[in-house]
Structures are given as structure tokens and as C-alpha cells.
Amino acid sequence: MYERELISQLRQWSERTPRKPLVIRGARQVGKSTLVHEFGKEFDVFIEVNLELSEDAHIFTQTDDVKAIWQYL
């Protein structure tokens, strides 16, 4: 039940215009990644960026050019 409520909140976020970037924070191993993966299934395109992984964080240490980051992704 709790997961469905959180998915519902994410749907509300996705329907806002304009919307701010989504940041999900919380304690370790409480289901944040699972929640995002389940929510991502609702879209044709889903890109996961985990800044704790060096290969994902690398581009953000090289440039602050949004176009370059988007192209990398």
C-alpha cells in the first residue's frame, strides 16, 4: 500500500508543469531504487544516473555544460 502511495506522488510530480528535478533521499536500503525503477516502467525512456558510481559521476566532474551532459547521457 505504501509503495502505491509513493508511485501516486511520483505521478503527480511528473504531471506538474513546470516541474523541478526529482531528488529522492532517504536511509540506506529502504526501497528508493526499487521505487524509481517501478516508476520508470511507466515511461518509454528511463535513464538512471547513480552519482555514487564513478562512471556515472565522471561527466559531472568534467563539465557544467548542460548540453554536453545531456549528450553524454
FENGI-V76526 format. One record per backbone hydrogen bond with DSSP energy under -1.0 kcal/mol. NH is the residue of the N-H (numbers start at 1). CO is the residue of the C=O. If there is no record, write none. Layout:
nh->NH co->CO
nh->NH co->CO
This chain:
nh->5 co->1
nh->6 co->2
nh->7 co->3
nh->8 co->4
nh->9 co->5
nh->10 co->6
nh->11 co->7
nh->12 co->8
nh->13 co->9
nh->14 co->10
nh->15 co->11
nh->16 co->13
nh->35 co->31
nh->36 co->32
nh->37 co->33
nh->38 co->34
nh->39 co->35
nh->40 co->36
nh->42 co->39
nh->43 co->40
nh->53 co->50
nh->57 co->53
nh->58 co->54
nh->61 co->58
nh->63 co->59
nh->69 co->65
nh->70 co->66
nh->71 co->67
nh->72 co->68
nh->73 co->69
